[in-house]
């Protein structure tokens, strides 16, 4: 790493800023500015947040979204299929999407998805954009993931969020399968939550898995920025 002292100094400013004896909690915008400056001096460091102008509105500031992104997301009908992470974040998604219909359950395995998709399709309830958050609760395999993608269909945009499961051996294996599927299918998009969340343990409950209120905002911001790029109204 180049210029480590400067990097640590910048990160120190980001962590805590004292002005006139008052403690200022850094905003996500300030966080992004520090990350971007760090990139200049370390070289090749991937930013983890928005690098564009954020809308001067309640939703823009809360989820670090631009006016253009907010307009796009507010035109989207989205179907969600997920586990406990989606259970927690559904209220946030309903703030940014035109409609968000979630089929989410605590402890859900990837293997449960085919029956859910069949049910949704029979009710004509699966939208053009499908957000998938599965893989947290146990291992899966390529055939199962391929089957889910093909069952949803190539006329849908599928956004699959990878997993953060500290200490579980299936975390990396499942994430490799999701990454491979995103490369294999043109309509599948990987959302790299494991990378974005990184070492931000303050975004999570004590299990370092389930996002707290801050983590839920960051999760929604990450997915919103990704979907605004390619989702279908």
CORMO-V345301 format. One record per backbone hydrogen bond with DSSP energy under -1.0 kcal/mol. NH is the residue of the N-H (numbers start at 0). CO is the residue of the C=O. If there is no record, write none. Layout:
nh->NH co->CO
nh->NH co->CO
This chain:
nh->6 co->2
nh->7 co->3
nh->8 co->4
nh->9 co->5
nh->10 co->6
nh->11 co->7
nh->12 co->8
nh->13 co->9
nh->14 co->10
nh->15 co->11
nh->18 co->21
nh->21 co->18
nh->23 co->16
nh->30 co->26
nh->31 co->27
nh->32 co->28
nh->33 co->29
nh->34 co->30
nh->35 co->31
nh->36 co->32
nh->37 co->33
nh->38 co->34
nh->39 co->35
nh->40 co->36
nh->41 co->37
nh->42 co->38
nh->54 co->64
nh->56 co->54
nh->60 co->56
nh->61 co->57
nh->62 co->58
nh->63 co->59
nh->64 co->59
nh->69 co->65
nh->70 co->66
nh->71 co->67
nh->72 co->68
nh->73 co->69
nh->74 co->71
nh->75 co->72
nh->77 co->98
nh->78 co->128
nh->79 co->100
nh->80 co->130
nh->81 co->102
nh->82 co->132
nh->86 co->82
nh->87 co->83
nh->88 co->84
nh->89 co->85
nh->92 co->88
nh->93 co->89
nh->94 co->91
nh->96 co->92
nh->97 co->72
nh->98 co->75
nh->100 co->77
nh->102 co->79
nh->104 co->81
nh->107 co->104
nh->111 co->108
nh->112 co->109
nh->115 co->111
nh->116 co->112
nh->117 co->113
nh->118 co->114
nh->119 co->115
nh->120 co->116
nh->121 co->117
nh->122 co->118
nh->123 co->120
nh->124 co->119
nh->129 co->156
nh->130 co->78
nh->131 co->158
nh->132 co->80
nh->144 co->140
nh->145 co->141
nh->146 co->142
nh->147 co->143
nh->148 co->144
nh->149 co->145
nh->150 co->146
nh->151 co->147
nh->152 co->148
nh->155 co->152
nh->156 co->127
nh->157 co->186
nh->158 co->129
nh->159 co->188
nh->160 co->131
nh->161 co->190
nh->167 co->164
nh->170 co->167
nh->173 co->169
nh->174 co->170
nh->175 co->171
nh->176 co->172
nh->177 co->173
nh->178 co->174
nh->179 co->175
nh->180 co->176
nh->181 co->177
nh->182 co->178
nh->183 co->179
nh->184 co->180
nh->187 co->184
nh->188 co->157
nh->190 co->159
nh->192 co->190
nh->195 co->191
nh->196 co->192
nh->197 co->193
nh->199 co->196
nh->200 co->198
nh->202 co->199
nh->203 co->200
nh->204 co->209
nh->207 co->204
nh->211 co->202
nh->215 co->211
nh->216 co->212
nh->217 co->213
nh->218 co->214
nh->219 co->215
nh->220 co->216
nh->221 co->217
nh->222 co->218
nh->223 co->219
nh->224 co->220
nh->225 co->221
nh->226 co->222
nh->227 co->223
nh->228 co->225
nh->230 co->226
